[in-house]
Amino acid sequence: MTAKNNTDEHLTIGLMTLLRDTKLLHSADGASDGSWVVRRTRCGPQFVLETPPDAIEYAIEVLVDYQLEAASAR
């Protein structure tokens, strides 16, 4: 495993944990192959994020959506 892959993997774990702990994701389950199965809401669709870069991109989308929702609520 290269240093970049290791960094991506740790970043992904941190982001998914943060999003799950702050309730921005209903669930985020990592697999041993580095993929993630995520769900934003309890009844929402499940998404499989196959690589750490996919998971990082998804996490950024969730954070941007949250920021836009928060800004429009003001």
All heavy atoms as a GROMACS GRO file, in nm:
protein
  572
    1MET      N    1   0.085  -0.118   0.000
    1MET     CA    2   0.000   0.000   0.000
    1MET      C    3   0.089   0.124   0.000
    1MET      O    4   0.184   0.133   0.076
    1MET     CB    5  -0.090  -0.002   0.123
    1MET     CG    6  -0.179   0.118   0.132
    1MET     SD    7  -0.297   0.108   0.267
    1MET     CE    8  -0.414  -0.001   0.192
    2THR      N    9   0.059   0.218  -0.084
    2THR     CA   10   0.139   0.340  -0.092
    2THR      C   11   0.094   0.439   0.015
    2THR      O   12  -0.013   0.426   0.073
    2THR     CB   13   0.126   0.405  -0.230
    2THR    OG1   14  -0.008   0.448  -0.248
    2THR    CG2   15   0.165   0.308  -0.340
    3ALA      N   16   0.176   0.540   0.037
    3ALA     CA   17   0.144   0.642   0.136
    3ALA      C   18   0.016   0.717   0.099
    3ALA      O   19  -0.066   0.747   0.185
    3ALA     CB   20   0.260   0.740   0.149
    4LYS      N   21  -0.004   0.745  -0.030
    4LYS     CA   22  -0.125   0.816  -0.072
    4LYS      C   23  -0.250   0.733  -0.044
    4LYS      O   24  -0.348   0.784   0.008
    4LYS     CB   25  -0.120   0.852  -0.220
    4LYS     CG   26  -0.251   0.917  -0.267
    4LYS     CD   27  -0.232   1.002  -0.387
    4LYS     CE   28  -0.358   1.065  -0.440
    4LYS     NZ   29  -0.463   1.097  -0.349
    5ASN      N   30  -0.245   0.604  -0.076
    5ASN     CA   31  -0.359   0.517  -0.049
    5ASN      C   32  -0.388   0.511   0.100
    5ASN      O   33  -0.504   0.511   0.142
    5ASN     CB   34  -0.337   0.377  -0.104
    5ASN     CG   35  -0.346   0.372  -0.255
    5ASN    OD1   36  -0.400   0.463  -0.317
    5ASN    ND2   37  -0.294   0.267  -0.313
    6ASN      N   38  -0.284   0.504   0.181
    6ASN     CA   39  -0.300   0.500   0.325
    6ASN      C   40  -0.362   0.629   0.375
    6ASN      O   41  -0.452   0.627   0.460
    6ASN     CB   42  -0.164   0.474   0.390
    6ASN     CG   43  -0.177   0.422   0.530
    6ASN    OD1   44  -0.283   0.379   0.572
    6ASN    ND2   45  -0.068   0.425   0.603
    7THR      N   46  -0.317   0.742   0.323
    7THR     CA   47  -0.373   0.872   0.361
    7THR      C   48  -0.518   0.881   0.320
    7THR      O   49  -0.603   0.924   0.398
    7THR     CB   50  -0.291   0.987   0.296
    7THR    OG1   51  -0.156   0.978   0.340
    7THR    CG2   52  -0.347   1.121   0.333
    8ASP      N   53  -0.550   0.840   0.197
    8ASP     CA   54  -0.689   0.842   0.150
    8ASP      C   55  -0.777   0.755   0.239
    8ASP      O   56  -0.888   0.794   0.273
    8ASP     CB   57  -0.699   0.792   0.006
    8ASP     CG   58  -0.648   0.893  -0.096
    8ASP    OD1   59  -0.619   1.008  -0.058
    8ASP    OD2   60  -0.638   0.855  -0.214
    9GLU      N   61  -0.726   0.640   0.276
    9GLU     CA   62  -0.803   0.548   0.360
    9GLU      C   63  -0.832   0.608   0.497
    9GLU      O   64  -0.944   0.602   0.546
    9GLU     CB   65  -0.725   0.418   0.374
    9GLU     CG   66  -0.812   0.300   0.406
    9GLU     CD   67  -0.733   0.170   0.397
    9GLU    OE1   68  -0.673   0.143   0.291
    9GLU    OE2   69  -0.733   0.099   0.498
   10HIS      N   70  -0.730   0.670   0.558
   10HIS     CA   71  -0.749   0.732   0.689
   10HIS      C   72  -0.842   0.853   0.680
   10HIS      O   73  -0.926   0.874   0.768
   10HIS     CB   74  -0.615   0.773   0.750
   10HIS     CG   75  -0.539   0.658   0.805
   10HIS    ND1   76  -0.435   0.600   0.738
   10HIS    CD2   77  -0.554   0.587   0.919
   10HIS    CE1   78  -0.388   0.500   0.809
   10HIS    NE2   79  -0.458   0.489   0.919
   11LEU      N   80  -0.829   0.931   0.575
   11LEU     CA   81  -0.917   1.046   0.555
   11LEU      C   82  -1.061   0.999   0.539
   11LEU      O   83  -1.154   1.056   0.597
   11LEU     CB   84  -0.872   1.128   0.434
   11LEU     CG   85  -0.959   1.248   0.396
   11LEU    CD1   86  -0.967   1.347   0.511
   11LEU    CD2   87  -0.905   1.314   0.270
   12THR      N   88  -1.080   0.894   0.461
   12THR     CA   89  -1.214   0.840   0.439
   12THR      C   90  -1.276   0.792   0.570
   12THR      O   91  -1.393   0.823   0.599
   12THR     CB   92  -1.209   0.724   0.338
   12THR    OG1   93  -1.153   0.772   0.217
   12THR    CG2   94  -1.346   0.670   0.311
   13ILE      N   95  -1.201   0.720   0.649
   13ILE     CA   96  -1.252   0.672   0.778
   13ILE      C   97  -1.292   0.790   0.866
   13ILE      O   98  -1.399   0.790   0.926
   13ILE     CB   99  -1.148   0.583   0.849
   13ILE    CG1  100  -1.129   0.452   0.771
   13ILE    CG2  101  -1.187   0.555   0.994
   13ILE    CD1  102  -1.008   0.370   0.814
   14GLY      N  103  -1.207   0.891   0.870
   14GLY     CA  104  -1.238   1.009   0.950
   14GLY      C  105  -1.361   1.083   0.903
   14GLY      O  106  -1.447   1.122   0.984
   15LEU      N  107  -1.374   1.102   0.773
   15LEU     CA  108  -1.490   1.172   0.718
   15LEU      C  109  -1.619   1.095   0.742
   15LEU      O  110  -1.721   1.152   0.784
   15LEU     CB  111  -1.472   1.197   0.568
   15LEU     CG  112  -1.376   1.308   0.529
   15LEU    CD1  113  -1.349   1.303   0.379
   15LEU    CD2  114  -1.433   1.443   0.569
   16MET      N  115  -1.617   0.966   0.714
   16MET     CA  116  -1.739   0.886   0.733
   16MET      C  117  -1.779   0.880   0.880
   16MET      O  118  -1.897   0.888   0.914
   16MET     CB  119  -1.721   0.745   0.676
   16MET     CG  120  -1.708   0.743   0.526
   16MET     SD  121  -1.856   0.810   0.448
   16MET     CE  122  -1.790   0.854   0.290
   17THR      N  123  -1.682   0.869   0.968
   17THR     CA  124  -1.711   0.870   1.112
   17THR      C  125  -1.770   1.004   1.154
   17THR      O  126  -1.870   1.009   1.227
   17THR     CB  127  -1.583   0.839   1.193
   17THR    OG1  128  -1.533   0.712   1.151
   17THR    CG2  129  -1.610   0.838   1.342
   18LEU      N  130  -1.712   1.112   1.108
   18LEU     CA  131  -1.764   1.245   1.138
   18LEU      C  132  -1.907   1.262   1.090
   18LEU      O  133  -1.994   1.307   1.164
   18LEU     CB  134  -1.675   1.352   1.074
   18LEU     CG  135  -1.728   1.496   1.082
   18LEU    CD1  136  -1.715   1.547   1.224
   18LEU    CD2  137  -1.654   1.585   0.986
   19LEU      N  138  -1.934   1.224   0.965
   19LEU     CA  139  -2.068   1.239   0.909
   19LEU      C  140  -2.169   1.152   0.983
   19LEU      O  141  -2.283   1.195   1.006
   19LEU     CB  142  -2.067   1.207   0.760
   19LEU     CG  143  -1.987   1.303   0.672
   19LEU    CD1  144  -1.982   1.251   0.529
   19LEU    CD2  145  -2.042   1.443   0.678
   20ARG      N  146  -2.130   1.033   1.020
   20ARG     CA  147  -2.221   0.944   1.093
   20ARG      C  148  -2.244   0.997   1.235
   20ARG      O  149  -2.359   1.001   1.282
   20ARG     CB  150  -2.163   0.803   1.097
   20ARG     CG  151  -2.257   0.701   1.156
   20ARG     CD  152  -2.198   0.562   1.153
   20ARG     NE  153  -2.063   0.562   1.209
   20ARG     CZ  154  -1.962   0.491   1.161
   20ARG    NH1  155  -1.978   0.414   1.056
   20ARG    NH2  156  -1.844   0.496   1.217
   21ASP      N  157  -2.138   1.040   1.302
   21ASP     CA  158  -2.151   1.087   1.440
   21ASP      C  159  -2.230   1.217   1.452
   21ASP      O  160  -2.294   1.242   1.553
   21ASP     CB  161  -2.014   1.105   1.504
   21ASP     CG  162  -1.943   0.972   1.531
   21ASP    OD1  163  -2.007   0.865   1.512
   21ASP    OD2  164  -1.824   0.976   1.568
   22THR      N  165  -2.225   1.299   1.348
   22THR     CA  166  -2.300   1.425   1.350
   22THR      C  167  -2.438   1.409   1.286
   22THR      O  168  -2.508   1.507   1.267
   22THR     CB  169  -2.222   1.536   1.277
   22THR    OG1  170  -2.196   1.495   1.142
   22THR    CG2  171  -2.094   1.571   1.348
   23LYS      N  172  -2.474   1.286   1.255
   23LYS     CA  173  -2.606   1.251   1.201
   23LYS      C  174  -2.632   1.306   1.062
   23LYS      O  175  -2.746   1.318   1.019
   23LYS     CB  176  -2.719   1.294   1.296
   23LYS     CG  177  -2.703   1.250   1.439
   23LYS     CD  178  -2.726   1.103   1.453
   23LYS     CE  179  -2.733   1.066   1.601
   23LYS     NZ  180  -2.648   0.961   1.640
   24LEU      N  181  -2.526   1.339   0.988
   24LEU     CA  182  -2.544   1.379   0.849
   24LEU      C  183  -2.559   1.256   0.760
   24LEU      O  184  -2.608   1.267   0.647
   24LEU     CB  185  -2.427   1.466   0.802
   24LEU     CG  186  -2.418   1.603   0.869
   24LEU    CD1  187  -2.294   1.676   0.822
   24LEU    CD2  188  -2.542   1.685   0.841
   25LEU      N  189  -2.519   1.140   0.810
   25LEU     CA  190  -2.544   1.012   0.744
   25LEU      C  191  -2.614   0.922   0.845
   25LEU      O  192  -2.577   0.920   0.963
   25LEU     CB  193  -2.414   0.944   0.701
   25LEU     CG  194  -2.337   1.003   0.584
   25LEU    CD1  195  -2.211   0.920   0.560
   25LEU    CD2  196  -2.422   1.006   0.459
   26HIS      N  197  -2.712   0.849   0.797
   26HIS     CA  198  -2.779   0.752   0.884
   26HIS      C  199  -2.684   0.635   0.911
   26HIS      O  200  -2.674   0.588   1.025
   26HIS     CB  201  -2.908   0.702   0.820
   26HIS     CG  202  -2.972   0.591   0.896
   26HIS    ND1  203  -3.032   0.612   1.018
   26HIS    CD2  204  -2.981   0.458   0.871
   26HIS    CE1  205  -3.077   0.496   1.064
   26HIS    NE2  206  -3.046   0.402   0.976
   27SER      N  207  -2.615   0.589   0.807
   27SER     CA  208  -2.521   0.480   0.826
   27SER      C  209  -2.405   0.493   0.728
   27SER      O  210  -2.419   0.548   0.619
   27SER     CB  211  -2.590   0.344   0.807
   27SER     OG  212  -2.638   0.331   0.676
   28ALA      N  213  -2.292   0.442   0.772
   28ALA     CA  214  -2.171   0.438   0.689
   28ALA      C  215  -2.089   0.320   0.737
   28ALA      O  216  -2.035   0.321   0.848
   28ALA     CB  217  -2.092   0.568   0.702
   29ASP      N  218  -2.084   0.217   0.655
   29ASP     CA  219  -2.015   0.095   0.694
   29ASP      C  220  -1.902   0.066   0.597
   29ASP      O  221  -1.924   0.051   0.476
   29ASP     CB  222  -2.113  -0.023   0.694
   29ASP     CG  223  -2.227   0.000   0.792
   29ASP    OD1  224  -2.197   0.032   0.909
   29ASP    OD2  225  -2.344  -0.013   0.752
   30GLY      N  226  -1.781   0.060   0.649
   30GLY     CA  227  -1.664   0.032   0.568
   30GLY      C  228  -1.642  -0.118   0.553
   30GLY      O  229  -1.673  -0.196   0.644
   31ALA      N  230  -1.589  -0.157   0.441
   31ALA     CA  231  -1.556  -0.297   0.415
   31ALA      C  232  -1.404  -0.314   0.412
   31ALA      O  233  -1.330  -0.216   0.398
   31ALA     CB  234  -1.616  -0.342   0.282
   32SER      N  235  -1.359  -0.436   0.421
   32SER     CA  236  -1.215  -0.462   0.425
   32SER      C  237  -1.145  -0.426   0.294
   32SER      O  238  -1.024  -0.403   0.293
   32SER     CB  239  -1.189  -0.609   0.459
   32SER     OG  240  -1.246  -0.692   0.360
   33ASP      N  241  -1.220  -0.416   0.185
   33ASP     CA  242  -1.159  -0.382   0.056
   33ASP      C  243  -1.151  -0.230   0.033
   33ASP      O  244  -1.110  -0.185  -0.073
   33ASP     CB  245  -1.234  -0.448  -0.060
   33ASP     CG  246  -1.377  -0.397  -0.076
   33ASP    OD1  247  -1.422  -0.315   0.007
   33ASP    OD2  248  -1.443  -0.440  -0.172
   34GLY      N  249  -1.190  -0.151   0.133
   34GLY     CA  250  -1.182  -0.006   0.122
   34GLY      C  251  -1.310   0.058   0.071
   34GLY      O  252  -1.319   0.180   0.062
   35SER      N  253  -1.410  -0.022   0.038
   35SER     CA  254  -1.537   0.035  -0.009
   35SER      C  255  -1.625   0.072   0.112
   35SER      O  256  -1.598   0.029   0.224
   35SER     CB  257  -1.610  -0.064  -0.100
   35SER     OG  258  -1.648  -0.179  -0.027
   36TRP      N  259  -1.727   0.152   0.085
   36TRP     CA  260  -1.820   0.196   0.189
   36TRP      C  261  -1.962   0.180   0.139
   36TRP      O  262  -1.990   0.206   0.022
   36TRP     CB  263  -1.796   0.344   0.224
   36TRP     CG  264  -1.672   0.364   0.303
   36TRP    CD1  265  -1.544   0.374   0.256
   36TRP    CD2  266  -1.662   0.374   0.444
   36TRP    NE1  267  -1.456   0.388   0.359
   36TRP    CE2  268  -1.527   0.390   0.476
   36TRP    CE3  269  -1.755   0.372   0.547
   36TRP    CZ2  270  -1.482   0.403   0.607
   36TRP    CZ3  271  -1.711   0.385   0.677
   36TRP    CH2  272  -1.575   0.401   0.707
   37VAL      N  273  -2.051   0.141   0.228
   37VAL     CA  274  -2.194   0.139   0.200
   37VAL      C  275  -2.255   0.247   0.290
   37VAL      O  276  -2.241   0.241   0.413
   37VAL     CB  277  -2.257   0.002   0.231
   37VAL    CG1  278  -2.407   0.006   0.206
   37VAL    CG2  279  -2.191  -0.107   0.147
   38VAL      N  280  -2.317   0.346   0.227
   38VAL     CA  281  -2.368   0.462   0.302
   38VAL      C  282  -2.515   0.484   0.272
   38VAL      O  283  -2.566   0.447   0.167
   38VAL     CB  284  -2.288   0.591   0.270
   38VAL    CG1  285  -2.144   0.577   0.313
   38VAL    CG2  286  -2.296   0.626   0.123
   39ARG      N  287  -2.580   0.548   0.367
   39ARG     CA  288  -2.721   0.584   0.352
   39ARG      C  289  -2.741   0.716   0.425
   39ARG      O  290  -2.706   0.729   0.541
   39ARG     CB  291  -2.808   0.475   0.411
   39ARG     CG  292  -2.956   0.501   0.396
   39ARG     CD  293  -3.035   0.387   0.452
   39ARG     NE  294  -3.027   0.278   0.355
   39ARG     CZ  295  -3.092   0.165   0.366
   39ARG    NH1  296  -3.168   0.143   0.471
   39ARG    NH2  297  -3.082   0.071   0.274
   40ARG      N  298  -2.798   0.814   0.355
   40ARG     CA  299  -2.818   0.945   0.418
   40ARG      C  300  -2.932   0.943   0.519
   40ARG      O  301  -2.923   1.005   0.624
   40ARG     CB  302  -2.849   1.052   0.313
   40ARG     CG  303  -2.726   1.102   0.243
   40ARG     CD  304  -2.757   1.230   0.172
   40ARG     NE  305  -2.645   1.272   0.090
   40ARG     CZ  306  -2.633   1.389   0.036
   40ARG    NH1  307  -2.728   1.479   0.052
   40ARG    NH2  308  -2.529   1.420  -0.036
   41THR      N  309  -3.042   0.877   0.485
   41THR     CA  310  -3.156   0.870   0.575
   41THR      C  311  -3.194   0.724   0.595
   41THR      O  312  -3.155   0.637   0.518
   41THR     CB  313  -3.278   0.946   0.519
   41THR    OG1  314  -3.317   0.885   0.396
   41THR    CG2  315  -3.246   1.094   0.496
   42ARG      N  316  -3.273   0.701   0.697
   42ARG     CA  317  -3.311   0.563   0.730
   42ARG      C  318  -3.380   0.493   0.613
   42ARG      O  319  -3.355   0.376   0.586
   42ARG     CB  320  -3.401   0.565   0.852
   42ARG     CG  321  -3.439   0.429   0.899
   42ARG     CD  322  -3.520   0.436   1.023
   42ARG     NE  323  -3.547   0.299   1.066
   42ARG     CZ  324  -3.621   0.268   1.167
   42ARG    NH1  325  -3.677   0.364   1.239
   42ARG    NH2  326  -3.641   0.144   1.200
   43CYS      N  327  -3.467   0.563   0.544
   43CYS     CA  328  -3.543   0.504   0.434
   43CYS      C  329  -3.485   0.538   0.297
   43CYS      O  330  -3.540   0.498   0.195
   43CYS     CB  331  -3.688   0.550   0.440
   43CYS     SG  332  -3.770   0.494   0.591
   44GLY      N  333  -3.376   0.612   0.295
   44GLY     CA  334  -3.315   0.653   0.168
   44GLY      C  335  -3.239   0.540   0.102
   44GLY      O  336  -3.216   0.434   0.161
   45PRO      N  337  -3.199   0.562  -0.022
   45PRO     CA  338  -3.126   0.458  -0.094
   45PRO      C  339  -2.985   0.438  -0.038
   45PRO      O  340  -2.925   0.529   0.017
   45PRO     CB  341  -3.118   0.513  -0.237
   45PRO     CG  342  -3.128   0.661  -0.221
   45PRO     CD  343  -3.216   0.684  -0.102
   46GLN      N  344  -2.937   0.316  -0.052
   46GLN     CA  345  -2.799   0.284  -0.015
   46GLN      C  346  -2.709   0.311  -0.134
   46GLN      O  347  -2.748   0.284  -0.248
   46GLN     CB  348  -2.786   0.137   0.020
   46GLN     CG  349  -2.804   0.103   0.162
   46GLN     CD  350  -2.772  -0.043   0.189
   46GLN    OE1  351  -2.780  -0.127   0.101
   46GLN    NE2  352  -2.737  -0.071   0.312
   47PHE      N  353  -2.591   0.362  -0.107
   47PHE     CA  354  -2.491   0.383  -0.211
   47PHE      C  355  -2.366   0.304  -0.174
   47PHE      O  356  -2.326   0.302  -0.058
   47PHE     CB  357  -2.454   0.531  -0.224
   47PHE     CG  358  -2.566   0.617  -0.272
   47PHE    CD1  359  -2.643   0.689  -0.183
   47PHE    CD2  360  -2.597   0.624  -0.407
   47PHE    CE1  361  -2.747   0.768  -0.228
   47PHE    CE2  362  -2.702   0.702  -0.453
   47PHE     CZ  363  -2.777   0.774  -0.362
   48VAL      N  364  -2.306   0.242  -0.273
   48VAL     CA  365  -2.178   0.173  -0.253
   48VAL      C  366  -2.070   0.261  -0.314
   48VAL      O  367  -2.074   0.293  -0.432
   48VAL     CB  368  -2.178   0.033  -0.320
   48VAL    CG1  369  -2.041  -0.031  -0.304
   48VAL    CG2  370  -2.287  -0.054  -0.261
   49LEU      N  371  -1.977   0.302  -0.230
   49LEU     CA  372  -1.864   0.385  -0.272
   49LEU      C  373  -1.744   0.292  -0.280
   49LEU      O  374  -1.697   0.243  -0.178
   49LEU     CB  375  -1.843   0.498  -0.172
   49LEU     CG  376  -1.971   0.577  -0.140
   49LEU    CD1  377  -1.949   0.669  -0.022
   49LEU    CD2  378  -2.020   0.652  -0.261
   50GLU      N  379  -1.700   0.265  -0.400
   50GLU     CA  380  -1.605   0.156  -0.423
   50GLU      C  381  -1.460   0.187  -0.387
   50GLU      O  382  -1.384   0.096  -0.360
   50GLU     CB  383  -1.614   0.109  -0.568
   50GLU     CG  384  -1.750   0.049  -0.600
   50GLU     CD  385  -1.762  -0.001  -0.741
   50GLU    OE1  386  -1.664   0.008  -0.818
   50GLU    OE2  387  -1.870  -0.050  -0.775
   51THR      N  388  -1.422   0.314  -0.390
   51THR     CA  389  -1.283   0.349  -0.360
   51THR      C  390  -1.280   0.465  -0.261
   51THR      O  391  -1.377   0.540  -0.249
   51THR     CB  392  -1.208   0.392  -0.488
   51THR    OG1  393  -1.268   0.512  -0.538
   51THR    CG2  394  -1.214   0.283  -0.595
   52PRO      N  395  -1.168   0.484  -0.191
   52PRO     CA  396  -1.157   0.599  -0.101
   52PRO      C  397  -1.183   0.734  -0.171
   52PRO      O  398  -1.255   0.817  -0.115
   52PRO     CB  399  -1.015   0.590  -0.046
   52PRO     CG  400  -0.990   0.441  -0.043
   52PRO     CD  401  -1.054   0.392  -0.171
   53PRO      N  402  -1.133   0.758  -0.294
   53PRO     CA  403  -1.167   0.885  -0.359
   53PRO      C  404  -1.318   0.902  -0.383
   53PRO      O  405  -1.370   1.013  -0.370
   53PRO     CB  406  -1.090   0.880  -0.492
   53PRO     CG  407  -0.972   0.794  -0.462
   53PRO     CD  408  -1.026   0.688  -0.369
   54ASP      N  409  -1.389   0.793  -0.415
   54ASP     CA  410  -1.535   0.801  -0.429
   54ASP      C  411  -1.598   0.842  -0.296
   54ASP      O  412  -1.690   0.924  -0.293
   54ASP     CB  413  -1.594   0.666  -0.472
   54ASP     CG  414  -1.558   0.625  -0.612
   54ASP    OD1  415  -1.519   0.713  -0.693
   54ASP    OD2  416  -1.568   0.503  -0.642
   55ALA      N  417  -1.551   0.783  -0.188
   55ALA     CA  418  -1.606   0.814  -0.056
   55ALA      C  419  -1.576   0.958  -0.016
   55ALA      O  420  -1.661   1.026   0.042
   55ALA     CB  421  -1.551   0.716   0.048
   56ILE      N  422  -1.456   1.007  -0.047
   56ILE     CA  423  -1.420   1.146  -0.015
   56ILE      C  424  -1.509   1.241  -0.094
   56ILE      O  425  -1.561   1.339  -0.039
   56ILE     CB  426  -1.270   1.169  -0.042
   56ILE    CG1  427  -1.186   1.089   0.057
   56ILE    CG2  428  -1.236   1.317  -0.036
   56ILE    CD1  429  -1.038   1.080   0.023
   57GLU      N  430  -1.529   1.214  -0.221
   57GLU     CA  431  -1.615   1.298  -0.305
   57GLU      C  432  -1.758   1.299  -0.251
   57GLU      O  433  -1.823   1.404  -0.243
   57GLU     CB  434  -1.613   1.248  -0.449
   57GLU     CG  435  -1.693   1.334  -0.544
   57GLU     CD  436  -1.684   1.286  -0.688
   57GLU    OE1  437  -1.585   1.219  -0.724
   57GLU    OE2  438  -1.778   1.317  -0.762
   58TYR      N  439  -1.808   1.183  -0.211
   58TYR     CA  440  -1.943   1.174  -0.155
   58TYR      C  441  -1.953   1.255  -0.026
   58TYR      O  442  -2.051   1.327  -0.004
   58TYR     CB  443  -1.979   1.027  -0.130
   58TYR     CG  444  -2.119   1.007  -0.079
   58TYR    CD1  445  -2.226   1.004  -0.167
   58TYR    CD2  446  -2.144   0.990   0.056
   58TYR    CE1  447  -2.355   0.985  -0.120
   58TYR    CE2  448  -2.273   0.972   0.104
   58TYR     CZ  449  -2.378   0.968   0.015
   58TYR     OH  450  -2.505   0.950   0.061
   59ALA      N  451  -1.852   1.245   0.060
   59ALA     CA  452  -1.852   1.319   0.186
   59ALA      C  453  -1.855   1.469   0.160
   59ALA      O  454  -1.926   1.544   0.228
   59ALA     CB  455  -1.730   1.281   0.269
   60ILE      N  456  -1.781   1.514   0.062
   60ILE     CA  457  -1.780   1.657   0.027
   60ILE      C  458  -1.919   1.699  -0.020
   60ILE      O  459  -1.969   1.806   0.019
   60ILE     CB  460  -1.672   1.688  -0.079
   60ILE    CG1  461  -1.534   1.671  -0.016
   60ILE    CG2  462  -1.690   1.826  -0.138
   60ILE    CD1  463  -1.420   1.670  -0.116
   61GLU      N  464  -1.984   1.616  -0.101
   61GLU     CA  465  -2.120   1.646  -0.147
   61GLU      C  466  -2.217   1.659  -0.030
   61GLU      O  467  -2.300   1.750  -0.027
   61GLU     CB  468  -2.170   1.539  -0.243
   61GLU     CG  469  -2.101   1.540  -0.378
   61GLU     CD  470  -2.141   1.422  -0.466
   61GLU    OE1  471  -2.240   1.353  -0.433
   61GLU    OE2  472  -2.073   1.400  -0.567
   62VAL      N  473  -2.206   1.570   0.067
   62VAL     CA  474  -2.293   1.575   0.186
   62VAL      C  475  -2.268   1.704   0.263
   62VAL      O  476  -2.363   1.772   0.304
   62VAL     CB  477  -2.271   1.451   0.276
   62VAL    CG1  478  -2.341   1.467   0.410
   62VAL    CG2  479  -2.319   1.324   0.205
   63LEU      N  480  -2.142   1.740   0.282
   63LEU     CA  481  -2.109   1.863   0.356
   63LEU      C  482  -2.157   1.988   0.283
   63LEU      O  483  -2.209   2.081   0.346
   63LEU     CB  484  -1.959   1.870   0.382
   63LEU     CG  485  -1.907   1.767   0.483
   63LEU    CD1  486  -1.755   1.765   0.482
   63LEU    CD2  487  -1.961   1.796   0.621
   64VAL      N  488  -2.143   1.991   0.151
   64VAL     CA  489  -2.191   2.105   0.073
   64VAL      C  490  -2.343   2.114   0.082
   64VAL      O  491  -2.398   2.224   0.103
   64VAL     CB  492  -2.143   2.096  -0.074
   64VAL    CG1  493  -2.215   2.197  -0.162
   64VAL    CG2  494  -1.993   2.118  -0.081
   65ASP      N  495  -2.412   2.002   0.068
   65ASP     CA  496  -2.558   2.002   0.082
   65ASP      C  497  -2.601   2.055   0.218
   65ASP      O  498  -2.694   2.134   0.229
   65ASP     CB  499  -2.616   1.862   0.061
   65ASP     CG  500  -2.614   1.817  -0.083
   65ASP    OD1  501  -2.587   1.902  -0.173
   65ASP    OD2  502  -2.638   1.697  -0.108
   66TYR      N  503  -2.534   2.010   0.322
   66TYR     CA  504  -2.565   2.057   0.458
   66TYR      C  505  -2.544   2.207   0.471
   66TYR      O  506  -2.627   2.278   0.526
   66TYR     CB  507  -2.479   1.982   0.561
   66TYR     CG  508  -2.495   2.037   0.699
   66TYR    CD1  509  -2.609   2.012   0.774
   66TYR    CD2  510  -2.396   2.117   0.756
   66TYR    CE1  511  -2.625   2.064   0.901
   66TYR    CE2  512  -2.411   2.169   0.883
   66TYR     CZ  513  -2.525   2.142   0.956
   66TYR     OH  514  -2.540   2.195   1.081
   67GLN      N  515  -2.432   2.255   0.417
   67GLN     CA  516  -2.402   2.398   0.425
   67GLN      C  517  -2.508   2.480   0.348
   67GLN      O  518  -2.551   2.584   0.396
   67GLN     CB  519  -2.263   2.426   0.370
   67GLN     CG  520  -2.212   2.563   0.399
   67GLN     CD  521  -2.065   2.577   0.362
   67GLN    OE1  522  -2.016   2.509   0.272
   67GLN    NE2  523  -1.995   2.666   0.429
   68LEU      N  524  -2.548   2.433   0.231
   68LEU     CA  525  -2.651   2.503   0.154
   68LEU      C  526  -2.785   2.502   0.226
   68LEU      O  527  -2.855   2.604   0.228
   68LEU     CB  528  -2.666   2.440   0.014
   68LEU     CG  529  -2.547   2.459  -0.078
   68LEU    CD1  530  -2.566   2.376  -0.206
   68LEU    CD2  531  -2.528   2.606  -0.113
   69GLU      N  532  -2.823   2.391   0.288
   69GLU     CA  533  -2.947   2.383   0.365
   69GLU      C  534  -2.943   2.478   0.485
   69GLU      O  535  -3.040   2.546   0.514
   69GLU     CB  536  -2.972   2.241   0.411
   69GLU     CG  537  -3.012   2.147   0.300
   69GLU     CD  538  -3.021   2.003   0.346
   69GLU    OE1  539  -3.024   1.977   0.469
   69GLU    OE2  540  -3.024   1.916   0.258
   70ALA      N  541  -2.830   2.483   0.552
   70ALA     CA  542  -2.815   2.570   0.669
   70ALA      C  543  -2.823   2.717   0.627
   70ALA      O  544  -2.884   2.799   0.696
   70ALA     CB  545  -2.684   2.541   0.740
   71ALA      N  546  -2.762   2.750   0.514
   71ALA     CA  547  -2.763   2.888   0.466
   71ALA      C  548  -2.904   2.931   0.425
   71ALA      O  549  -2.944   3.045   0.446
   71ALA     CB  550  -2.666   2.906   0.350
   72SER      N  551  -2.979   2.840   0.365
   72SER     CA  552  -3.114   2.876   0.320
   72SER      C  553  -3.211   2.885   0.436
   72SER      O  554  -3.316   2.947   0.425
   72SER     CB  555  -3.166   2.775   0.216
   72SER     OG  556  -3.189   2.650   0.275
   73ALA      N  557  -3.178   2.825   0.550
   73ALA     CA  558  -3.265   2.831   0.668
   73ALA      C  559  -3.249   2.962   0.744
   73ALA      O  560  -3.330   2.993   0.831
   73ALA     CB  561  -3.234   2.714   0.760
   74ARG      N  562  -3.150   3.039   0.710
   74ARG     CA  563  -3.125   3.166   0.782
   74ARG      C  564  -3.217   3.274   0.734
   74ARG      O  565  -3.266   3.289   0.634
   74ARG     CB  566  -2.982   3.212   0.762
   74ARG     CG  567  -2.884   3.123   0.828
   74ARG     CD  568  -2.745   3.175   0.809
   74ARG     NE  569  -2.654   3.063   0.823
   74ARG     CZ  570  -2.530   3.065   0.785
   74ARG    NH1  571  -2.480   3.170   0.726
   74ARG    NH2  572  -2.455   2.961   0.804
   0.00000   0.00000   0.00000
